[in-house]
Amino acid sequence: GNNMAVRKLAYFETGGLEAQPFMITEDLAMFKAITKHGWDYQHLFSPDILGITRPQESFYELLQQRQRWLDGALRIPVYLILPL
């Protein structure tokens, strides 16, 4: 999500994040809006584009992060959940 790249035109066609309904997983809301407007997507796997983020600073923050991810996972189609 935080490492998701979106074409500028797709972002503006959908109204950007500001136009999306509130979701804990805002990247999922943006993804749904973009695909609803007919844009395609690709998953890129390469060491050249690997993004590494800082770990959560506390166990409580880790649990909050996992809860956000679970909330998002329950809103995506089954065919995308299965590989998880």
N, CA, C and O atoms as a GROMACS GRO file, in nm:
protein
  336
    1GLY      N    1   0.081  -0.119   0.000
    1GLY     CA    2   0.000   0.000   0.000
    1GLY      C    3   0.084   0.124   0.000
    1GLY      O    4   0.075   0.206  -0.092
    2ASN      N    5   0.167   0.140   0.102
    2ASN     CA    6   0.252   0.259   0.108
    2ASN      C    7   0.352   0.261  -0.006
    2ASN      O    8   0.407   0.366  -0.038
    3ASN      N    9   0.375   0.148  -0.066
    3ASN     CA   10   0.469   0.139  -0.178
    3ASN      C   11   0.395   0.127  -0.312
    3ASN      O   12   0.453   0.083  -0.411
    4MET      N   13   0.269   0.165  -0.313
    4MET     CA   14   0.188   0.156  -0.434
    4MET      C   15   0.210   0.281  -0.519
    4MET      O   16   0.203   0.393  -0.469
    5ALA      N   17   0.236   0.260  -0.646
    5ALA     CA   18   0.251   0.371  -0.740
    5ALA      C   19   0.125   0.380  -0.825
    5ALA      O   20   0.072   0.278  -0.869
    6VAL      N   21   0.079   0.501  -0.848
    6VAL     CA   22  -0.043   0.524  -0.923
    6VAL      C   23  -0.015   0.629  -1.030
    6VAL      O   24   0.049   0.730  -1.004
    7ARG      N   25  -0.064   0.603  -1.151
    7ARG     CA   26  -0.049   0.703  -1.257
    7ARG      C   27  -0.123   0.831  -1.217
    7ARG      O   28  -0.232   0.826  -1.159
    8LYS      N   29  -0.064   0.943  -1.248
    8LYS     CA   30  -0.121   1.072  -1.213
    8LYS      C   31  -0.262   1.087  -1.271
    8LYS      O   32  -0.352   1.134  -1.202
    9LEU      N   33  -0.280   1.046  -1.395
    9LEU     CA   34  -0.411   1.057  -1.459
    9LEU      C   35  -0.515   0.972  -1.386
    9LEU      O   36  -0.628   1.016  -1.366
   10ALA      N   37  -0.477   0.851  -1.347
   10ALA     CA   38  -0.570   0.764  -1.273
   10ALA      C   39  -0.605   0.826  -1.139
   10ALA      O   40  -0.721   0.822  -1.096
   11TYR      N   41  -0.508   0.883  -1.073
   11TYR     CA   42  -0.531   0.948  -0.943
   11TYR      C   43  -0.633   1.061  -0.958
   11TYR      O   44  -0.728   1.069  -0.880
   12PHE      N   45  -0.612   1.147  -1.057
   12PHE     CA   46  -0.702   1.261  -1.076
   12PHE      C   47  -0.839   1.219  -1.128
   12PHE      O   48  -0.939   1.282  -1.093
   13GLU      N   49  -0.846   1.115  -1.209
   13GLU     CA   50  -0.976   1.066  -1.258
   13GLU      C   51  -1.064   1.017  -1.145
   13GLU      O   52  -1.186   1.029  -1.151
   14THR      N   53  -1.004   0.961  -1.043
   14THR     CA   54  -1.080   0.907  -0.930
   14THR      C   55  -1.105   1.010  -0.821
   14THR      O   56  -1.180   0.983  -0.728
   15GLY      N   57  -1.043   1.125  -0.831
   15GLY     CA   58  -1.057   1.227  -0.728
   15GLY      C   59  -0.955   1.215  -0.617
   15GLY      O   60  -0.958   1.290  -0.520
   16GLY      N   61  -0.864   1.119  -0.633
   16GLY     CA   62  -0.758   1.101  -0.533
   16GLY      C   63  -0.809   1.044  -0.402
   16GLY      O   64  -0.925   1.004  -0.392
   17LEU      N   65  -0.722   1.039  -0.305
   17LEU     CA   66  -0.759   0.984  -0.174
   17LEU      C   67  -0.869   1.065  -0.107
   17LEU      O   68  -0.951   1.011  -0.033
   18GLU      N   69  -0.870   1.196  -0.133
   18GLU     CA   70  -0.968   1.283  -0.069
   18GLU      C   71  -1.111   1.246  -0.107
   18GLU      O   72  -1.203   1.268  -0.028
   19ALA      N   73  -1.132   1.191  -0.225
   19ALA     CA   74  -1.266   1.159  -0.274
   19ALA      C   75  -1.312   1.018  -0.235
   19ALA      O   76  -1.427   0.982  -0.261
   20GLN      N   77  -1.226   0.940  -0.173
   20GLN     CA   78  -1.261   0.801  -0.140
   20GLN      C   79  -1.330   0.794  -0.004
   20GLN      O   80  -1.303   0.877   0.083
   21PRO      N   81  -1.418   0.696   0.014
   21PRO     CA   82  -1.481   0.680   0.146
   21PRO      C   83  -1.375   0.640   0.248
   21PRO      O   84  -1.274   0.578   0.214
   22PHE      N   85  -1.399   0.677   0.373
   22PHE     CA   86  -1.301   0.646   0.476
   22PHE      C   87  -1.287   0.495   0.492
   22PHE      O   88  -1.385   0.422   0.504
   23MET      N   89  -1.162   0.451   0.492
   23MET     CA   90  -1.128   0.312   0.523
   23MET      C   91  -0.997   0.316   0.601
   23MET      O   92  -0.913   0.402   0.579
   24ILE      N   93  -0.983   0.223   0.691
   24ILE     CA   94  -0.856   0.213   0.763
   24ILE      C   95  -0.744   0.184   0.665
   24ILE      O   96  -0.630   0.229   0.683
   25THR      N   97  -0.776   0.108   0.562
   25THR     CA   98  -0.679   0.074   0.459
   25THR      C   99  -0.703   0.163   0.337
   25THR      O  100  -0.764   0.121   0.238
   26GLU      N  101  -0.655   0.286   0.346
   26GLU     CA  102  -0.682   0.385   0.242
   26GLU      C  103  -0.624   0.344   0.106
   26GLU      O  104  -0.678   0.383   0.002
   27ASP      N  105  -0.516   0.267   0.106
   27ASP     CA  106  -0.460   0.221  -0.020
   27ASP      C  107  -0.557   0.126  -0.092
   27ASP      O  108  -0.562   0.125  -0.214
   28LEU      N  109  -0.632   0.048  -0.016
   28LEU     CA  110  -0.731  -0.041  -0.076
   28LEU      C  111  -0.846   0.040  -0.136
   28LEU      O  112  -0.895   0.007  -0.244
   29ALA      N  113  -0.888   0.145  -0.069
   29ALA     CA  114  -0.994   0.232  -0.123
   29ALA      C  115  -0.948   0.293  -0.255
   29ALA      O  116  -1.025   0.300  -0.351
   30MET      N  117  -0.823   0.336  -0.260
   30MET     CA  118  -0.769   0.395  -0.383
   30MET      C  119  -0.761   0.290  -0.493
   30MET      O  120  -0.796   0.318  -0.608
   31PHE      N  121  -0.716   0.171  -0.459
   31PHE     CA  122  -0.707   0.062  -0.556
   31PHE      C  123  -0.844   0.030  -0.615
   31PHE      O  124  -0.857   0.014  -0.736
   32LYS      N  125  -0.946   0.020  -0.530
   32LYS     CA  126  -1.081  -0.010  -0.577
   32LYS      C  127  -1.131   0.100  -0.670
   32LYS      O  128  -1.193   0.070  -0.773
   33ALA      N  129  -1.106   0.225  -0.637
   33ALA     CA  130  -1.151   0.336  -0.721
   33ALA      C  131  -1.083   0.333  -0.857
   33ALA      O  132  -1.146   0.356  -0.959
   34ILE      N  133  -0.955   0.305  -0.857
   34ILE     CA  134  -0.879   0.304  -0.983
   34ILE      C  135  -0.927   0.192  -1.074
   34ILE      O  136  -0.947   0.213  -1.194
   35THR      N  137  -0.946   0.072  -1.019
   35THR     CA  138  -0.992  -0.039  -1.103
   35THR      C  139  -1.137  -0.018  -1.146
   35THR      O  140  -1.175  -0.061  -1.255
   36LYS      N  141  -1.217   0.046  -1.064
   36LYS     CA  142  -1.356   0.076  -1.101
   36LYS      C  143  -1.361   0.171  -1.221
   36LYS      O  144  -1.453   0.165  -1.302
   37HIS      N  145  -1.261   0.258  -1.232
   37HIS     CA  146  -1.254   0.351  -1.344
   37HIS      C  147  -1.187   0.289  -1.467
   37HIS      O  148  -1.158   0.359  -1.564
   38GLY      N  149  -1.162   0.158  -1.463
   38GLY     CA  150  -1.111   0.089  -1.580
   38GLY      C  151  -0.960   0.080  -1.591
   38GLY      O  152  -0.908   0.030  -1.691
   39TRP      N  153  -0.888   0.127  -1.492
   39TRP     CA  154  -0.742   0.118  -1.494
   39TRP      C  155  -0.700  -0.023  -1.455
   39TRP      O  156  -0.766  -0.088  -1.373
   40ASP      N  157  -0.591  -0.069  -1.511
   40ASP     CA  158  -0.537  -0.201  -1.481
   40ASP      C  159  -0.429  -0.187  -1.374
   40ASP      O  160  -0.393  -0.075  -1.336
   41TYR      N  161  -0.379  -0.297  -1.326
   41TYR     CA  162  -0.273  -0.293  -1.225
   41TYR      C  163  -0.173  -0.405  -1.251
   41TYR      O  164  -0.203  -0.502  -1.321
   42GLN      N  165  -0.056  -0.390  -1.194
   42GLN     CA  166   0.050  -0.491  -1.202
   42GLN      C  167   0.116  -0.504  -1.066
   42GLN      O  168   0.134  -0.405  -0.995
   43HIS      N  169   0.151  -0.625  -1.033
   43HIS     CA  170   0.231  -0.649  -0.913
   43HIS      C  171   0.374  -0.669  -0.960
   43HIS      O  172   0.401  -0.757  -1.041
   44LEU      N  173   0.465  -0.590  -0.909
   44LEU     CA  174   0.604  -0.598  -0.949
   44LEU      C  175   0.685  -0.668  -0.841
   44LEU      O  176   0.674  -0.637  -0.723
   45PHE      N  177   0.766  -0.762  -0.882
   45PHE     CA  178   0.852  -0.835  -0.790
   45PHE      C  179   0.994  -0.828  -0.842
   45PHE      O  180   1.027  -0.889  -0.945
   46SER      N  181   1.078  -0.755  -0.773
   46SER     CA  182   1.217  -0.742  -0.816
   46SER      C  183   1.298  -0.684  -0.701
   46SER      O  184   1.250  -0.595  -0.630
   47PRO      N  185   1.418  -0.732  -0.681
   47PRO     CA  186   1.503  -0.673  -0.577
   47PRO      C  187   1.531  -0.524  -0.604
   47PRO      O  188   1.560  -0.449  -0.511
   48ASP      N  189   1.520  -0.483  -0.729
   48ASP     CA  190   1.547  -0.343  -0.763
   48ASP      C  191   1.442  -0.247  -0.710
   48ASP      O  192   1.469  -0.128  -0.695
   49ILE      N  193   1.322  -0.297  -0.682
   49ILE     CA  194   1.215  -0.210  -0.636
   49ILE      C  195   1.168  -0.244  -0.494
   49ILE      O  196   1.064  -0.196  -0.450
   50LEU      N  197   1.244  -0.323  -0.424
   50LEU     CA  198   1.208  -0.363  -0.289
   50LEU      C  199   1.206  -0.242  -0.196
   50LEU      O  200   1.302  -0.166  -0.187
   51GLY      N  201   1.094  -0.227  -0.127
   51GLY     CA  202   1.082  -0.120  -0.028
   51GLY      C  203   1.090  -0.178   0.111
   51GLY      O  204   1.021  -0.275   0.142
   52ILE      N  205   1.172  -0.121   0.194
   52ILE     CA  206   1.187  -0.168   0.332
   52ILE      C  207   1.142  -0.056   0.424
   52ILE      O  208   1.189   0.057   0.416
   53THR      N  209   1.049  -0.089   0.512
   53THR     CA  210   0.997   0.011   0.605
   53THR      C  211   1.046  -0.018   0.746
   53THR      O  212   1.091  -0.128   0.777
   54ARG      N  213   1.034   0.084   0.830
   54ARG     CA  214   1.074   0.067   0.969
   54ARG      C  215   0.975  -0.025   1.040
   54ARG      O  216   0.856  -0.023   1.011
   55PRO      N  217   1.023  -0.107   1.134
   55PRO     CA  218   0.932  -0.192   1.210
   55PRO      C  219   0.850  -0.108   1.308
   55PRO      O  220   0.888   0.004   1.342
   56GLN      N  221   0.740  -0.163   1.354
   56GLN     CA  222   0.660  -0.096   1.456
   56GLN      C  223   0.743  -0.084   1.583
   56GLN      O  224   0.825  -0.171   1.614
   57GLU      N  225   0.720   0.024   1.657
   57GLU     CA  226   0.803   0.050   1.775
   57GLU      C  227   0.756  -0.022   1.900
   57GLU      O  228   0.832  -0.035   1.996
   58SER      N  229   0.632  -0.070   1.900
   58SER     CA  230   0.583  -0.142   2.018
   58SER      C  231   0.493  -0.257   1.974
   58SER      O  232   0.448  -0.262   1.860
   59PHE      N  233   0.470  -0.348   2.066
   59PHE     CA  234   0.383  -0.461   2.037
   59PHE      C  235   0.241  -0.413   2.008
   59PHE      O  236   0.174  -0.468   1.921
   60TYR      N  237   0.195  -0.310   2.079
   60TYR     CA  238   0.062  -0.254   2.058
   60TYR      C  239   0.050  -0.197   1.916
   60TYR      O  240  -0.052  -0.219   1.849
   61GLU      N  241   0.151  -0.126   1.870
   61GLU     CA  242   0.149  -0.073   1.733
   61GLU      C  243   0.148  -0.186   1.630
   61GLU      O  244   0.083  -0.175   1.526
   62LEU      N  245   0.221  -0.293   1.658
   62LEU     CA  246   0.220  -0.409   1.569
   62LEU      C  247   0.080  -0.469   1.560
   62LEU      O  248   0.035  -0.504   1.451
   63LEU      N  249   0.011  -0.481   1.673
   63LEU     CA  250  -0.125  -0.533   1.672
   63LEU      C  251  -0.219  -0.442   1.595
   63LEU      O  252  -0.307  -0.490   1.522
   64GLN      N  253  -0.203  -0.310   1.610
   64GLN     CA  254  -0.286  -0.216   1.535
   64GLN      C  255  -0.262  -0.232   1.384
   64GLN      O  256  -0.357  -0.228   1.305
   65GLN      N  257  -0.136  -0.249   1.345
   65GLN     CA  258  -0.104  -0.267   1.204
   65GLN      C  259  -0.169  -0.395   1.151
   65GLN      O  260  -0.228  -0.394   1.044
   66ARG      N  261  -0.158  -0.503   1.225
   66ARG     CA  262  -0.216  -0.630   1.183
   66ARG      C  263  -0.369  -0.618   1.171
   66ARG      O  264  -0.429  -0.676   1.080
   67GLN      N  265  -0.430  -0.542   1.261
   67GLN     CA  266  -0.574  -0.523   1.255
   67GLN      C  267  -0.613  -0.447   1.128
   67GLN      O  268  -0.712  -0.482   1.064
   68ARG      N  269  -0.536  -0.345   1.090
   68ARG     CA  270  -0.562  -0.272   0.965
   68ARG      C  271  -0.550  -0.365   0.845
   68ARG      O  272  -0.633  -0.362   0.755
   69TRP      N  273  -0.446  -0.448   0.846
   69TRP     CA  274  -0.425  -0.540   0.734
   69TRP      C  275  -0.540  -0.641   0.724
   69TRP      O  276  -0.587  -0.671   0.615
   70LEU      N  277  -0.584  -0.691   0.838
   70LEU     CA  278  -0.694  -0.788   0.839
   70LEU      C  279  -0.821  -0.722   0.789
   70LEU      O  280  -0.896  -0.782   0.712
   71ASP      N  281  -0.847  -0.599   0.833
   71ASP     CA  282  -0.964  -0.526   0.787
   71ASP      C  283  -0.961  -0.513   0.635
   71ASP      O  284  -1.062  -0.533   0.569
   72GLY      N  285  -0.846  -0.479   0.581
   72GLY     CA  286  -0.833  -0.467   0.436
   72GLY      C  287  -0.847  -0.600   0.366
   72GLY      O  288  -0.911  -0.609   0.261
   73ALA      N  289  -0.789  -0.705   0.422
   73ALA     CA  290  -0.794  -0.838   0.360
   73ALA      C  291  -0.936  -0.890   0.351
   73ALA      O  292  -0.971  -0.961   0.257
   74LEU      N  293  -1.018  -0.855   0.447
   74LEU     CA  294  -1.156  -0.903   0.446
   74LEU      C  295  -1.243  -0.829   0.344
   74LEU      O  296  -1.357  -0.868   0.321
   75ARG      N  297  -1.189  -0.724   0.283
   75ARG     CA  298  -1.265  -0.646   0.185
   75ARG      C  299  -1.223  -0.673   0.041
   75ARG      O  300  -1.281  -0.617  -0.052
   76ILE      N  301  -1.124  -0.759   0.020
   76ILE     CA  302  -1.079  -0.786  -0.116
   76ILE      C  303  -1.141  -0.916  -0.166
   76ILE      O  304  -1.185  -0.999  -0.086
   77PRO      N  305  -1.144  -0.935  -0.297
   77PRO     CA  306  -1.202  -1.058  -0.353
   77PRO      C  307  -1.126  -1.183  -0.308
   77PRO      O  308  -1.006  -1.178  -0.280
   78VAL      N  309  -1.197  -1.293  -0.302
   78VAL     CA  310  -1.140  -1.420  -0.255
   78VAL      C  311  -1.017  -1.460  -0.336
   78VAL      O  312  -0.920  -1.511  -0.280
   79TYR      N  313  -1.019  -1.437  -0.469
   79TYR     CA  314  -0.905  -1.479  -0.551
   79TYR      C  315  -0.778  -1.402  -0.516
   79TYR      O  316  -0.668  -1.447  -0.550
   80LEU      N  317  -0.790  -1.288  -0.449
   80LEU     CA  318  -0.670  -1.219  -0.403
   80LEU      C  319  -0.632  -1.260  -0.261
   80LEU      O  320  -0.516  -1.246  -0.222
   81ILE      N  321  -0.727  -1.311  -0.184
   81ILE     CA  322  -0.699  -1.356  -0.048
   81ILE      C  323  -0.625  -1.489  -0.048
   81ILE      O  324  -0.536  -1.511   0.034
   82LEU      N  325  -0.663  -1.580  -0.141
   82LEU     CA  326  -0.606  -1.714  -0.144
   82LEU      C  327  -0.453  -1.717  -0.145
   82LEU      O  328  -0.394  -1.796  -0.072
   83PRO      N  329  -0.386  -1.633  -0.226
   83PRO     CA  330  -0.240  -1.638  -0.223
   83PRO      C  331  -0.179  -1.593  -0.090
   83PRO      O  332  -0.065  -1.627  -0.058
   84LEU      N  333  -0.256  -1.517  -0.011
   84LEU     CA  334  -0.205  -1.472   0.118
   84LEU      C  335  -0.190  -1.588   0.213
   84LEU      O  336  -0.148  -1.569   0.327
   0.00000   0.00000   0.00000
